[in-house]
Amino acid sequence: MQNSNAKKLNRSGNSHSGRTMRILTPGFYGEKLSAVARLIFGALTSYTQKEKRADFTYAEFCARYRVSPASVARAVNKAIASMIFERDGDLHTYKRKDGFTKETPCYFYILDWLRHARFDVNGQARELTETEVEILSFLIHQNAHYKHWTGSQAQIARTLEIAPSTVSKGISRLEQMKIGGECFFTVSGSDLTVSKAGDEKGFRAPNSYVKTYYIINMQLLAKKREEVVEHEKRASREVQAADAKTARALFYERRREAAYHHANAVRRALGEDFAKLEKWIQELERQAVKAERQKRFDLLQKILARRAEVQAERKKMLARLGYLEADLLPRFFCSLCEDTGWRISDGRMCDCYGPPKGNA
């Protein structure tokens, strides 16, 4: 059975409401994981809980985490080779292995809508990087447990297994981002200690690390989330409308192919001699039009007489081979639109789209 939650991995679907685990333990059940592998393992862990199935493709993983297909393939293969996950039925459906009862490792939730949000930075809109998404999700998680979480950048780097310099740059960029002209993320503290670089805030702990208050305006973030949700829903409706239009065009294209299939098969069965007669009739018709334009009426009468002779010969050949004139015409499913989707009488959209009304 397909897990409906797994559809949240699709950027054009319900991904704005999704969240997946970000595993914190360095050794996941004895496996040393790369950054991409932690993301993939976290998603698989999230969507295979309580005996559910996860159904998604490599392309959806690539779009979600902005990584290469090769990195995703390596991470998924590592997951399948572990003692935790296995494929269920087809290539892109996963489940927990039977009998797997170990406890879920330490984690926090990555909020998927953050990957779709665009924040204002010096008058320009930009998305968060994957590192910034992880840092912000981690601090949101911490602030959910404490009024204002206090810690050092080194502690964040150690917990998330990210380089301290990368954490420092990520936090600096988050401080610069605004929602509606207001900063949603601030860093402050008491007894401020400034380093030689002049960028440290907070107070110095006994272990010499600078500890800081990380304050997040959750009301502003909630406002941004509503904006992202509405944008994603609108984009989803546009994608669905485009898909429906493409499906309709393909439906009628296949119908017309089927309608002409029988007529084309009959023409092939009639052979080359019959095809030559039809080509000769078409050529005579072109000559007749030309003669009429030139007002050469004597020549026109001769051409029309010759065309009548060839048409009679064609009719005899058709009867001799056991076919009717109707066998050369397409057999349209719908006579109102002739399988184009638009009624011939008034040009309006035909209501014959879909399976036959008699079939349940």
C-alpha positions as CSV (number, residue, x, y, z in Angstrom):
1,M,0.0,0.0,0.0
2,Q,1.4,3.4,-1.0
3,N,2.0,5.8,1.9
4,S,0.3,9.1,1.2
5,N,2.8,11.0,3.2
6,A,5.5,10.1,0.7
7,K,3.8,12.3,-1.8
8,K,5.1,15.2,0.2
9,L,8.5,14.6,-1.4
10,N,7.1,16.0,-4.7
11,R,7.8,19.8,-5.0
12,S,4.7,20.3,-7.1
13,G,2.5,18.4,-4.6
14,N,2.0,18.7,-0.8
15,S,5.6,19.1,0.1
16,H,4.9,22.4,1.9
17,S,3.4,20.5,4.7
18,G,6.0,17.8,5.0
19,R,8.7,17.2,7.5
20,T,11.4,14.6,7.8
21,M,13.9,13.5,10.4
22,R,17.4,14.8,10.5
23,I,19.4,12.1,12.2
24,L,21.9,13.4,14.8
25,T,23.8,10.2,15.8
26,P,27.1,10.0,13.9
27,G,26.9,6.2,13.7
28,F,23.4,5.2,12.5
29,Y,23.0,1.6,13.7
30,G,26.8,1.1,13.2
31,E,26.9,2.9,9.8
32,K,29.0,6.0,9.4
33,L,26.8,8.3,7.1
34,S,27.7,11.1,4.8
35,A,25.6,14.3,4.8
36,V,23.5,13.1,1.9
37,A,23.1,9.6,3.4
38,R,21.8,11.2,6.7
39,L,19.1,13.1,4.7
40,I,18.1,10.0,2.8
41,F,18.1,7.7,5.8
42,G,16.1,10.4,7.7
43,A,13.4,10.5,5.0
44,L,13.2,6.7,4.8
45,T,13.0,6.5,8.6
46,S,10.2,9.2,8.6
47,Y,8.0,7.7,5.9
48,T,8.3,4.0,6.9
49,Q,7.2,4.4,10.5
50,K,4.3,2.2,11.8
51,E,4.6,-0.3,9.0
52,K,3.9,2.3,6.3
53,R,5.4,2.3,2.8
54,A,7.4,5.1,1.2
55,D,7.0,5.6,-2.6
56,F,9.2,8.1,-4.3
57,T,11.7,8.3,-7.1
58,Y,15.4,9.3,-7.3
59,A,14.3,12.5,-9.2
60,E,12.1,13.6,-6.3
61,F,15.0,13.1,-3.9
62,C,17.3,15.1,-6.1
63,A,14.8,18.0,-6.3
64,R,14.2,17.9,-2.5
65,Y,17.8,17.9,-1.4
66,R,19.4,19.6,-4.4
67,V,22.0,16.8,-4.9
68,S,23.1,14.7,-7.8
69,P,21.4,11.5,-8.9
70,A,24.7,9.6,-8.2
71,S,24.8,10.8,-4.5
72,V,21.1,9.8,-4.1
73,A,21.8,6.4,-5.7
74,R,24.8,5.7,-3.4
75,A,22.8,6.7,-0.3
76,V,19.7,4.6,-1.3
77,N,22.0,1.6,-2.1
78,K,23.6,2.0,1.3
79,A,20.1,2.1,2.9
80,I,19.1,-1.1,1.1
81,A,22.4,-2.8,2.0
82,S,21.8,-2.0,5.7
83,M,19.7,-4.1,8.2
84,I,16.9,-1.5,8.2
85,F,15.2,-0.9,4.8
86,E,14.3,-2.9,1.8
87,R,12.4,-2.4,-1.4
88,D,8.8,-3.5,-1.5
89,G,7.5,-4.7,-4.8
90,D,8.9,-2.1,-7.3
91,L,12.1,-0.1,-7.5
92,H,10.8,3.1,-5.8
93,T,8.8,1.7,-2.9
94,Y,10.5,1.1,0.5
95,K,9.6,-0.4,3.8
96,R,11.3,-1.4,7.1
97,K,12.7,-4.9,7.1
98,D,10.5,-7.4,9.0
99,G,11.6,-7.9,12.5
100,F,13.5,-4.6,12.7
101,T,12.8,-3.4,16.3
102,K,15.6,-1.1,17.2
103,E,14.8,2.3,18.6
104,T,14.8,5.4,16.4
105,P,18.0,7.3,16.8
106,C,18.3,10.9,18.1
107,Y,16.8,13.3,15.5
108,F,15.0,16.6,15.0
109,Y,12.6,17.5,12.2
110,I,13.5,19.3,9.0
111,L,10.6,21.5,8.0
112,D,10.2,21.0,4.3
113,W,8.5,24.3,3.6
114,L,11.8,26.1,4.4
115,R,13.3,24.6,1.3
116,H,10.6,26.5,-0.8
117,A,10.7,29.8,1.0
118,R,12.4,32.9,-0.4
119,F,13.7,35.5,2.1
120,D,14.7,39.1,1.5
121,V,18.4,39.8,1.6
122,N,19.5,43.3,0.8
123,G,16.5,43.8,-1.5
124,Q,16.9,40.4,-3.3
125,A,14.9,37.3,-2.7
126,R,16.9,34.1,-2.2
127,E,16.2,30.5,-1.0
128,L,18.0,28.9,1.9
129,T,20.8,26.5,1.3
130,E,20.5,23.0,2.6
131,T,22.9,23.9,5.5
132,E,20.9,26.9,6.4
133,V,17.7,24.8,6.4
134,E,19.3,22.3,8.8
135,I,20.7,25.0,11.1
136,L,17.4,26.9,11.2
137,S,15.3,23.7,11.7
138,F,17.7,22.7,14.5
139,L,17.3,26.0,16.3
140,I,13.5,26.0,15.8
141,H,13.6,22.5,17.4
142,Q,15.7,23.8,20.4
143,N,13.5,26.9,20.8
144,A,10.5,24.7,21.0
145,H,11.9,23.2,24.2
146,Y,13.5,26.3,25.7
147,K,12.3,29.9,25.6
148,H,15.6,31.1,24.2
149,W,18.1,28.3,23.5
150,T,21.7,29.2,24.5
151,G,24.6,27.5,22.9
152,S,27.8,28.1,20.8
153,Q,28.4,27.8,17.2
154,A,30.9,25.1,17.9
155,Q,28.2,23.1,19.7
156,I,25.9,23.5,16.7
157,A,28.7,22.4,14.3
158,R,29.5,19.4,16.5
159,T,25.8,18.3,16.8
160,L,25.0,18.7,13.1
161,E,28.5,17.4,12.0
162,I,29.0,20.6,9.9
163,A,32.2,22.6,9.7
164,P,32.3,25.5,12.3
165,S,33.1,28.0,9.5
166,T,30.1,26.8,7.5
167,V,27.9,27.2,10.6
168,S,29.2,30.7,11.2
169,K,28.5,31.7,7.7
170,G,25.1,30.2,7.7
171,I,24.1,32.0,11.0
172,S,25.4,35.3,9.6
173,R,23.3,34.9,6.5
174,L,20.2,34.0,8.5
175,E,20.7,37.2,10.5
176,Q,20.5,39.2,7.3
177,M,17.3,37.7,6.0
178,K,14.0,39.5,6.5
179,I,10.3,38.8,6.2
180,G,8.2,41.9,5.4
181,G,11.2,44.1,6.2
182,E,11.7,42.6,9.6
183,C,14.5,40.2,10.8
184,F,13.1,36.9,12.0
185,F,16.4,35.6,13.4
186,T,18.6,37.4,15.9
187,V,21.6,36.5,17.9
188,S,22.2,38.2,21.2
189,G,23.5,37.7,24.8
190,S,24.8,39.3,27.9
191,D,28.4,40.2,28.7
192,L,29.2,40.4,25.0
193,T,32.7,39.1,24.1
194,V,34.1,40.3,20.8
195,S,36.8,38.3,19.0
196,K,39.6,39.6,16.9
197,A,37.4,39.2,13.9
198,G,34.8,41.3,15.7
199,D,31.9,39.0,15.0
200,E,31.3,37.0,18.2
201,K,28.3,37.7,20.3
202,G,27.2,36.4,23.7
203,F,29.2,35.4,26.7
204,R,32.3,33.2,27.0
205,A,31.7,29.9,28.7
206,P,34.4,28.2,31.0
207,N,35.5,26.1,28.0
208,S,36.3,29.4,26.1
209,Y,33.4,28.9,23.7
210,V,31.2,31.9,23.1
211,K,27.7,31.0,24.1
212,T,24.8,32.9,22.5
213,Y,21.1,33.4,22.6
214,Y,19.4,32.4,19.4
215,I,16.0,34.1,19.2
216,I,13.5,33.2,16.4
217,N,10.4,35.2,15.7
218,M,8.0,32.3,15.2
219,Q,5.1,34.6,14.3
220,L,7.0,36.0,11.3
221,L,8.0,32.4,10.3
222,A,4.4,31.3,10.5
223,K,3.5,34.2,8.2
224,K,6.1,33.1,5.7
225,R,4.9,29.5,5.9
226,E,1.4,30.6,5.0
227,E,2.8,32.5,2.0
228,V,4.8,29.4,0.9
229,V,1.8,27.1,1.4
230,E,-0.4,29.3,-0.8
231,H,2.3,29.6,-3.5
232,E,2.9,25.9,-3.6
233,K,-0.9,25.1,-3.7
234,R,-1.3,27.6,-6.6
235,A,1.7,26.1,-8.4
236,S,0.3,22.6,-7.8
237,R,-3.0,23.6,-9.4
238,E,-1.2,25.1,-12.4
239,V,0.8,21.9,-12.8
240,Q,-2.4,19.8,-12.5
241,A,-4.1,21.9,-15.1
242,A,-1.2,21.6,-17.5
243,D,-1.1,17.9,-16.9
244,A,-4.8,17.6,-17.6
245,K,-4.5,19.6,-20.8
246,T,-1.6,17.3,-22.0
247,A,-3.6,14.2,-21.0
248,R,-6.6,15.4,-23.0
249,A,-4.5,16.1,-26.1
250,L,-2.9,12.7,-25.9
251,F,-6.3,11.1,-25.4
252,Y,-7.7,12.5,-28.6
253,E,-4.4,11.9,-30.5
254,R,-4.6,8.2,-29.7
255,R,-8.3,8.1,-30.6
256,R,-7.6,9.6,-34.0
257,E,-4.8,7.1,-34.6
258,A,-7.2,4.3,-33.7
259,A,-9.8,5.8,-36.0
260,Y,-7.5,5.8,-39.0
261,H,-5.8,2.5,-38.2
262,H,-8.5,0.4,-39.9
263,A,-8.6,2.6,-43.0
264,N,-4.8,2.5,-43.3
265,A,-4.8,-1.3,-43.0
266,V,-7.4,-1.6,-45.8
267,R,-5.3,0.6,-48.1
268,R,-2.2,-1.5,-47.4
269,A,-4.2,-4.6,-48.2
270,L,-5.4,-3.1,-51.5
271,G,-1.8,-3.0,-52.8
272,E,0.3,-0.6,-54.9
273,D,-2.0,-0.7,-58.0
274,F,-4.9,0.8,-56.0
275,A,-2.5,3.4,-54.5
276,K,-1.4,4.4,-58.0
277,L,-5.0,4.9,-59.1
278,E,-5.7,7.2,-56.2
279,K,-2.5,9.2,-56.8
280,W,-3.6,9.5,-60.5
281,I,-7.0,10.7,-59.5
282,Q,-5.4,13.4,-57.3
283,E,-3.1,14.5,-60.1
284,L,-6.0,14.8,-62.5
285,E,-7.9,16.9,-59.9
286,R,-4.9,19.3,-59.7
287,Q,-4.8,19.5,-63.5
288,A,-8.5,20.3,-63.6
289,V,-8.1,23.2,-61.2
290,K,-5.2,24.6,-63.2
291,A,-7.1,24.3,-66.5
292,E,-10.2,26.1,-64.9
293,R,-8.0,28.9,-63.7
294,Q,-6.5,29.3,-67.2
295,K,-10.0,29.2,-68.7
296,R,-9.0,26.3,-71.0
297,F,-12.4,24.7,-70.9
298,D,-11.8,22.1,-73.7
299,L,-8.8,20.7,-71.8
300,L,-10.9,20.8,-68.6
301,Q,-13.6,18.6,-70.1
302,K,-10.9,16.0,-71.3
303,I,-9.4,15.9,-67.8
304,L,-12.8,15.4,-66.1
305,A,-13.6,12.6,-68.5
306,R,-10.3,10.9,-67.8
307,R,-10.8,11.3,-64.1
308,A,-14.3,9.6,-64.3
309,E,-12.7,6.7,-66.1
310,V,-10.0,6.3,-63.5
311,Q,-12.6,6.6,-60.7
312,A,-14.7,3.8,-62.3
313,E,-11.6,1.6,-62.6
314,R,-10.8,2.3,-58.9
315,K,-14.4,1.4,-57.9
316,K,-14.2,-1.9,-59.8
317,M,-10.9,-2.8,-58.2
318,L,-12.4,-2.0,-54.7
319,A,-15.4,-4.3,-55.4
320,R,-13.3,-7.1,-56.9
321,L,-11.1,-7.2,-53.7
322,G,-14.2,-7.3,-51.5
323,Y,-14.1,-3.8,-49.8
324,L,-16.6,-1.0,-49.6
325,E,-16.0,2.7,-50.0
326,A,-16.8,3.1,-46.2
327,D,-13.8,0.8,-45.4
328,L,-11.5,3.6,-46.6
329,L,-12.9,6.2,-44.2
330,P,-11.8,6.6,-40.5
331,R,-14.0,5.1,-37.9
332,F,-14.4,7.9,-35.4
333,F,-15.5,7.1,-31.9
334,C,-17.4,10.4,-31.7
335,S,-19.1,11.8,-34.8
336,L,-19.7,15.2,-33.1
337,C,-16.1,16.1,-32.9
338,E,-14.5,13.4,-35.1
339,D,-12.1,12.6,-32.2
340,T,-10.6,16.1,-32.1
341,G,-12.2,17.1,-28.7
342,W,-14.0,20.1,-30.3
343,R,-17.5,19.8,-31.7
344,I,-17.7,20.5,-35.5
345,S,-21.1,22.2,-35.3
346,D,-20.2,25.0,-32.8
347,G,-16.5,24.6,-32.0
348,R,-17.2,24.0,-28.3
349,M,-15.4,21.4,-26.2
350,C,-16.9,18.0,-26.7
351,D,-18.0,16.0,-23.7
352,C,-16.8,12.6,-25.0
353,Y,-13.5,12.9,-23.1
354,G,-12.9,9.9,-20.9
355,P,-14.0,6.3,-20.9
356,P,-17.2,5.3,-22.6
357,K,-20.2,6.3,-20.5
358,G,-21.6,2.8,-20.5
359,N,-18.5,1.4,-18.7
360,A,-18.4,1.7,-14.9
